[in-house]
Amino acid sequence: MYHYVQAVLAAIRSAIDALLFQHRPPPGFR
């Protein structure tokens, strides 16, 4: 269960990062 939650959180976090990156690249990306 714990590993499943970690996997879900990682997927959500990566999705949010992708959406944010589309709008505005994070500072210090390069």
mmCIF file as gemmi writes it, N, C-alpha and C atoms, coordinates in Angstrom:
data_model
loop_
_atom_site.group_PDB
_atom_site.id
_atom_site.type_symbol
_atom_site.label_atom_id
_atom_site.label_alt_id
_atom_site.label_comp_id
_atom_site.label_asym_id
_atom_site.label_entity_id
_atom_site.label_seq_id
_atom_site.pdbx_PDB_ins_code
_atom_site.Cartn_x
_atom_site.Cartn_y
_atom_site.Cartn_z
_atom_site.occupancy
_atom_site.B_iso_or_equiv
_atom_site.pdbx_formal_charge
_atom_site.auth_seq_id
_atom_site.auth_asym_id
_atom_site.pdbx_PDB_model_num
ATOM 1 N N . MET Axp A 1 ? 0.847 -1.2 0 1 0 ? 1 A 1
ATOM 2 C CA . MET Axp A 1 ? 0 0 0 1 0 ? 1 A 1
ATOM 3 C C . MET Axp A 1 ? 0.882 1.25 0 1 0 ? 1 A 1
ATOM 4 N N . TYR Axp A 2 ? 1.913 1.226 0.84 1 0 ? 2 A 1
ATOM 5 C CA . TYR Axp A 2 ? 2.785 2.4 0.939 1 0 ? 2 A 1
ATOM 6 C C . TYR Axp A 2 ? 3.482 2.671 -0.391 1 0 ? 2 A 1
ATOM 7 N N . HIS Axp A 3 ? 3.971 1.605 -1.013 1 0 ? 3 A 1
ATOM 8 C CA . HIS Axp A 3 ? 4.655 1.784 -2.298 1 0 ? 3 A 1
ATOM 9 C C . HIS Axp A 3 ? 3.679 2.295 -3.349 1 0 ? 3 A 1
ATOM 10 N N . TYR Axp A 4 ? 2.441 1.824 -3.273 1 0 ? 4 A 1
ATOM 11 C CA . TYR Axp A 4 ? 1.432 2.269 -4.248 1 0 ? 4 A 1
ATOM 12 C C . TYR Axp A 4 ? 1.182 3.76 -4.086 1 0 ? 4 A 1
ATOM 13 N N . VAL Axp A 5 ? 1.079 4.216 -2.85 1 0 ? 5 A 1
ATOM 14 C CA . VAL Axp A 5 ? 0.852 5.645 -2.598 1 0 ? 5 A 1
ATOM 15 C C . VAL Axp A 5 ? 2.033 6.456 -3.116 1 0 ? 5 A 1
ATOM 16 N N . GLN Axp A 6 ? 3.232 5.989 -2.871 1 0 ? 6 A 1
ATOM 17 C CA . GLN Axp A 6 ? 4.424 6.699 -3.343 1 0 ? 6 A 1
ATOM 18 C C . GLN Axp A 6 ? 4.431 6.79 -4.861 1 0 ? 6 A 1
ATOM 19 N N . ALA Axp A 7 ? 4.022 5.71 -5.523 1 0 ? 7 A 1
ATOM 20 C CA . ALA Axp A 7 ? 3.995 5.709 -6.989 1 0 ? 7 A 1
ATOM 21 C C . ALA Axp A 7 ? 2.968 6.711 -7.497 1 0 ? 7 A 1
ATOM 22 N N . VAL Axp A 8 ? 1.8 6.746 -6.852 1 0 ? 8 A 1
ATOM 23 C CA . VAL Axp A 8 ? 0.746 7.681 -7.275 1 0 ? 8 A 1
ATOM 24 C C . VAL Axp A 8 ? 1.219 9.117 -7.072 1 0 ? 8 A 1
ATOM 25 N N . LEU Axp A 9 ? 1.819 9.402 -5.917 1 0 ? 9 A 1
ATOM 26 C CA . LEU Axp A 9 ? 2.297 10.76 -5.646 1 0 ? 9 A 1
ATOM 27 C C . LEU Axp A 9 ? 3.366 11.152 -6.664 1 0 ? 9 A 1
ATOM 28 N N . ALA Axp A 10 ? 4.239 10.242 -7 1 0 ? 10 A 1
ATOM 29 C CA . ALA Axp A 10 ? 5.295 10.538 -7.976 1 0 ? 10 A 1
ATOM 30 C C . ALA Axp A 10 ? 4.682 10.848 -9.338 1 0 ? 10 A 1
ATOM 31 N N . ALA Axp A 11 ? 3.671 10.079 -9.727 1 0 ? 11 A 1
ATOM 32 C CA . ALA Axp A 11 ? 3.034 10.302 -11.028 1 0 ? 11 A 1
ATOM 33 C C . ALA Axp A 11 ? 2.334 11.655 -11.05 1 0 ? 11 A 1
ATOM 34 N N . ILE Axp A 12 ? 1.615 11.967 -9.97 1 0 ? 12 A 1
ATOM 35 C CA . ILE Axp A 12 ? 0.912 13.255 -9.899 1 0 ? 12 A 1
ATOM 36 C C . ILE Axp A 12 ? 1.92 14.396 -9.927 1 0 ? 12 A 1
ATOM 37 N N . ARG Axp A 13 ? 2.995 14.231 -9.181 1 0 ? 13 A 1
ATOM 38 C CA . ARG Axp A 13 ? 4.004 15.293 -9.115 1 0 ? 13 A 1
ATOM 39 C C . ARG Axp A 13 ? 4.649 15.517 -10.482 1 0 ? 13 A 1
ATOM 40 N N . SER Axp A 14 ? 4.949 14.435 -11.174 1 0 ? 14 A 1
ATOM 41 C CA . SER Axp A 14 ? 5.561 14.563 -12.507 1 0 ? 14 A 1
ATOM 42 C C . SER Axp A 14 ? 4.589 15.23 -13.47 1 0 ? 14 A 1
ATOM 43 N N . ALA Axp A 15 ? 3.294 14.896 -13.341 1 0 ? 15 A 1
ATOM 44 C CA . ALA Axp A 15 ? 2.284 15.498 -14.223 1 0 ? 15 A 1
ATOM 45 C C . ALA Axp A 15 ? 2.183 16.993 -13.949 1 0 ? 15 A 1
ATOM 46 N N . ILE Axp A 16 ? 2.184 17.373 -12.675 1 0 ? 16 A 1
ATOM 47 C CA . ILE Axp A 16 ? 2.1 18.797 -12.321 1 0 ? 16 A 1
ATOM 48 C C . ILE Axp A 16 ? 3.339 19.527 -12.839 1 0 ? 16 A 1
ATOM 49 N N . ASP Axp A 17 ? 4.508 18.919 -12.66 1 0 ? 17 A 1
ATOM 50 C CA . ASP Axp A 17 ? 5.742 19.548 -13.145 1 0 ? 17 A 1
ATOM 51 C C . ASP Axp A 17 ? 5.671 19.757 -14.655 1 0 ? 17 A 1
ATOM 52 N N . ALA Axp A 18 ? 5.129 18.779 -15.376 1 0 ? 18 A 1
ATOM 53 C CA . ALA Axp A 18 ? 5.027 18.894 -16.831 1 0 ? 18 A 1
ATOM 54 C C . ALA Axp A 18 ? 4.098 20.048 -17.202 1 0 ? 18 A 1
ATOM 55 N N . LEU Axp A 19 ? 2.965 20.151 -16.504 1 0 ? 19 A 1
ATOM 56 C CA . LEU Axp A 19 ? 2.017 21.23 -16.81 1 0 ? 19 A 1
ATOM 57 C C . LEU Axp A 19 ? 2.648 22.585 -16.509 1 0 ? 19 A 1
ATOM 58 N N . LEU Axp A 20 ? 3.334 22.69 -15.375 1 0 ? 20 A 1
ATOM 59 C CA . LEU Axp A 20 ? 3.963 23.962 -15.015 1 0 ? 20 A 1
ATOM 60 C C . LEU Axp A 20 ? 5.06 24.305 -16.022 1 0 ? 20 A 1
ATOM 61 N N . PHE Axp A 21 ? 5.801 23.299 -16.462 1 0 ? 21 A 1
ATOM 62 C CA . PHE Axp A 21 ? 6.896 23.544 -17.401 1 0 ? 21 A 1
ATOM 63 C C . PHE Axp A 21 ? 6.352 24.052 -18.732 1 0 ? 21 A 1
ATOM 64 N N . GLN Axp A 22 ? 5.159 23.595 -19.121 1 0 ? 22 A 1
ATOM 65 C CA . GLN Axp A 22 ? 4.574 24.06 -20.377 1 0 ? 22 A 1
ATOM 66 C C . GLN Axp A 22 ? 4.278 25.557 -20.291 1 0 ? 22 A 1
ATOM 67 N N . HIS Axp A 23 ? 3.846 26.013 -19.114 1 0 ? 23 A 1
ATOM 68 C CA . HIS Axp A 23 ? 3.496 27.431 -18.971 1 0 ? 23 A 1
ATOM 69 C C . HIS Axp A 23 ? 4.745 28.273 -18.722 1 0 ? 23 A 1
ATOM 70 N N . ARG Axp A 24 ? 5.606 27.796 -17.84 1 0 ? 24 A 1
ATOM 71 C CA . ARG Axp A 24 ? 6.78 28.595 -17.47 1 0 ? 24 A 1
ATOM 72 C C . ARG Axp A 24 ? 7.919 27.685 -17.041 1 0 ? 24 A 1
ATOM 73 N N . PRO Axp A 25 ? 9.046 27.723 -17.724 1 0 ? 25 A 1
ATOM 74 C CA . PRO Axp A 25 ? 10.195 26.896 -17.326 1 0 ? 25 A 1
ATOM 75 C C . PRO Axp A 25 ? 10.643 27.259 -15.911 1 0 ? 25 A 1
ATOM 76 N N . PRO Axp A 26 ? 10.963 26.284 -15.085 1 0 ? 26 A 1
ATOM 77 C CA . PRO Axp A 26 ? 11.404 26.556 -13.716 1 0 ? 26 A 1
ATOM 78 C C . PRO Axp A 26 ? 12.734 27.299 -13.705 1 0 ? 26 A 1
ATOM 79 N N . PRO Axp A 27 ? 12.956 28.159 -12.741 1 0 ? 27 A 1
ATOM 80 C CA . PRO Axp A 27 ? 14.218 28.91 -12.652 1 0 ? 27 A 1
ATOM 81 C C . PRO Axp A 27 ? 15.396 27.962 -12.443 1 0 ? 27 A 1
ATOM 82 N N . GLY Axp A 28 ? 16.479 28.236 -13.133 1 0 ? 28 A 1
ATOM 83 C CA . GLY Axp A 28 ? 17.654 27.383 -12.985 1 0 ? 28 A 1
ATOM 84 C C . GLY Axp A 28 ? 17.494 26.066 -13.721 1 0 ? 28 A 1
ATOM 85 N N . PHE Axp A 29 ? 16.602 26.031 -14.697 1 0 ? 29 A 1
ATOM 86 C CA . PHE Axp A 29 ? 16.412 24.782 -15.439 1 0 ? 29 A 1
ATOM 87 C C . PHE Axp A 29 ? 17.669 24.436 -16.231 1 0 ? 29 A 1
ATOM 88 N N . ARG Axp A 30 ? 18.315 25.466 -16.792 1 0 ? 30 A 1
ATOM 89 C CA . ARG Axp A 30 ? 19.539 25.236 -17.545 1 0 ? 30 A 1
ATOM 90 C C . ARG Axp A 30 ? 20.72 25.186 -16.598 1 0 ? 30 A 1
